[in-house]
Amino acid sequence: MNLSRWDEYGLENREDILAEISAMIRSRQMPPSRYLRLHPNAKPSDEEIDLIYKWARAERKRLRSVKP
């Protein structure tokens, strides 16, 4: 996934990516532990995790509403 190329992904691919983001952030697999070892201040708070999860879920719902 490359967010700078987000517009190049189809709707289904975007939904899949958002589902993966939701699952990974909710299970605290994101950011990866090897990244956090180098950047301990990058660990998201519980509030940030919830915010990202809710955003991804809402965006998936929005994308489903624009499907032809």
Backbone as CSV, one residue per row, in Angstrom:
resi,resn,N_x,N_y,N_z,CA_x,CA_y,CA_z,C_x,C_y,C_z
1,MET,0.831,-1.171,0.000,0.000,0.000,0.000,0.881,1.241,0.000
2,ASN,0.504,2.159,-0.824,1.206,3.427,-0.916,0.144,4.527,-0.908
3,LEU,0.027,5.235,0.198,-1.036,6.232,0.309,-0.881,7.394,-0.667
4,SER,0.313,7.633,-1.148,0.480,8.694,-2.142,-0.107,8.281,-3.493
5,ARG,-0.423,6.990,-3.650,-1.036,6.497,-4.893,-2.472,6.018,-4.641
6,TRP,-3.077,6.469,-3.556,-4.399,6.013,-3.140,-5.422,6.109,-4.267
7,ASP,-5.384,7.182,-5.038,-6.356,7.378,-6.116,-6.225,6.345,-7.237
8,GLU,-5.115,5.652,-7.292,-4.906,4.649,-8.332,-5.523,3.292,-7.967
9,TYR,-5.891,3.108,-6.710,-6.489,1.849,-6.272,-7.985,1.845,-6.569
10,GLY,-8.505,0.691,-6.945,-9.937,0.547,-7.155,-10.678,0.530,-5.823
11,LEU,-11.997,0.655,-5.882,-12.795,0.711,-4.661,-12.637,-0.545,-3.812
12,GLU,-12.682,-1.715,-4.428,-12.554,-2.953,-3.661,-11.183,-3.058,-3.005
13,ASN,-10.156,-2.646,-3.720,-8.805,-2.680,-3.164,-8.695,-1.716,-1.983
14,ARG,-9.291,-0.554,-2.103,-9.286,0.419,-0.998,-9.993,-0.160,0.227
15,GLU,-11.136,-0.806,-0.009,-11.869,-1.413,1.107,-11.027,-2.484,1.791
16,ASP,-10.337,-3.282,1.002,-9.469,-4.326,1.563,-8.342,-3.712,2.396
17,ILE,-7.748,-2.657,1.895,-6.662,-1.987,2.610,-7.174,-1.408,3.927
18,LEU,-8.332,-0.775,3.883,-8.906,-0.195,5.093,-9.262,-1.274,6.114
19,ALA,-9.738,-2.423,5.634,-10.039,-3.537,6.547,-8.758,-4.031,7.210
20,GLU,-7.690,-4.094,6.438,-6.408,-4.533,6.987,-5.877,-3.516,8.007
21,ILE,-6.008,-2.245,7.700,-5.589,-1.207,8.642,-6.368,-1.362,9.950
22,SER,-7.682,-1.529,9.842,-8.518,-1.689,11.033,-8.058,-2.862,11.884
23,ALA,-7.857,-4.000,11.241,-7.458,-5.202,11.974,-6.081,-5.039,12.608
24,MET,-5.151,-4.470,11.875,-3.785,-4.347,12.379,-3.677,-3.334,13.514
25,ILE,-4.386,-2.221,13.410,-4.300,-1.219,14.473,-5.021,-1.715,15.713
26,ARG,-6.158,-2.393,15.523,-6.938,-2.894,16.659,-6.165,-3.970,17.428
27,SER,-5.404,-4.807,16.700,-4.630,-5.871,17.349,-3.228,-5.403,17.732
28,ARG,-2.984,-4.104,17.559,-1.705,-3.465,17.918,-0.505,-4.045,17.158
29,GLN,-0.749,-4.457,15.919,0.335,-4.917,15.047,0.918,-3.765,14.249
30,MET,0.298,-2.594,14.379,0.729,-1.429,13.628,0.924,-0.293,14.620
31,PRO,1.982,0.418,14.610,3.191,0.173,13.815,3.923,-1.078,14.311
32,PRO,4.728,-1.662,13.431,5.463,-2.884,13.787,6.397,-2.664,14.978
33,SER,6.573,-3.709,15.764,7.407,-3.597,16.971,8.848,-3.206,16.630
34,ARG,9.369,-3.680,15.500,10.755,-3.320,15.139,10.868,-1.814,14.867
35,TYR,9.809,-1.214,14.361,9.799,0.238,14.151,9.744,0.961,15.500
36,LEU,8.899,0.443,16.400,8.759,1.078,17.711,10.033,0.997,18.540
37,ARG,10.828,-0.041,18.315,12.112,-0.119,19.024,13.013,1.050,18.664
38,LEU,12.950,1.468,17.423,13.763,2.598,16.961,13.097,3.946,17.250
39,HIS,11.778,3.941,17.319,11.000,5.174,17.498,9.956,4.969,18.593
40,PRO,10.374,4.862,19.842,9.424,4.561,20.919,8.324,5.604,21.086
41,ASN,8.579,6.819,20.678,7.553,7.868,20.793,6.445,7.715,19.751
42,ALA,6.621,6.806,18.811,5.628,6.605,17.762,4.509,5.658,18.197
43,LYS,4.610,5.094,19.391,3.583,4.167,19.856,2.268,4.923,20.028
44,PRO,1.216,4.479,19.330,-0.060,5.194,19.432,-0.735,4.942,20.780
45,SER,-1.418,5.958,21.260,-2.174,5.829,22.502,-3.462,5.045,22.226
46,ASP,-4.137,4.644,23.275,-5.418,3.955,23.107,-6.407,4.838,22.351
47,GLU,-6.392,6.124,22.633,-7.295,7.056,21.953,-6.961,7.154,20.465
48,GLU,-5.671,7.175,20.139,-5.268,7.240,18.727,-5.637,5.956,17.993
49,ILE,-5.454,4.835,18.657,-5.834,3.554,18.050,-7.325,3.545,17.750
50,ASP,-8.127,3.982,18.707,-9.574,4.023,18.517,-9.959,4.977,17.395
51,LEU,-9.298,6.117,17.328,-9.575,7.098,16.275,-9.256,6.534,14.888
52,ILE,-8.120,5.893,14.729,-7.729,5.302,13.440,-8.702,4.198,13.060
53,TYR,-9.046,3.359,14.027,-9.989,2.270,13.774,-11.339,2.809,13.306
54,LYS,-11.855,3.806,14.009,-13.146,4.386,13.639,-13.092,5.075,12.278
55,TRP,-11.973,5.746,11.992,-11.828,6.392,10.676,-11.854,5.350,9.563
56,ALA,-11.066,4.283,9.714,-10.995,3.258,8.666,-12.359,2.601,8.461
57,ARG,-13.053,2.336,9.546,-14.378,1.720,9.449,-15.365,2.661,8.751
58,ALA,-15.346,3.938,9.107,-16.240,4.918,8.477,-15.906,5.104,7.004
59,GLU,-14.628,5.094,6.670,-14.219,5.259,5.269,-14.654,4.059,4.434
60,ARG,-14.551,2.864,4.989,-15.034,1.672,4.282,-16.531,1.780,4.021
61,LYS,-17.259,2.228,5.015,-18.702,2.388,4.864,-19.012,3.422,3.776
62,ARG,-18.254,4.519,3.771,-18.450,5.551,2.752,-18.180,5.008,1.353
63,LEU,-17.096,4.225,1.225,-16.756,3.666,-0.076,-17.840,2.704,-0.570
64,ARG,-18.416,1.928,0.338,-19.490,1.015,-0.057,-20.693,1.783,-0.585
65,SER,-20.915,2.979,-0.070,-22.086,3.759,-0.500,-21.895,4.370,-1.882
66,VAL,-20.654,4.458,-2.372,-20.420,5.048,-3.702,-20.260,4.004,-4.785
67,LYS,-20.343,2.728,-4.414,-20.231,1.669,-5.429,-21.404,1.745,-6.379
68,PRO,-21.103,1.529,-7.672,-22.216,1.589,-8.665,-23.206,0.464,-8.500
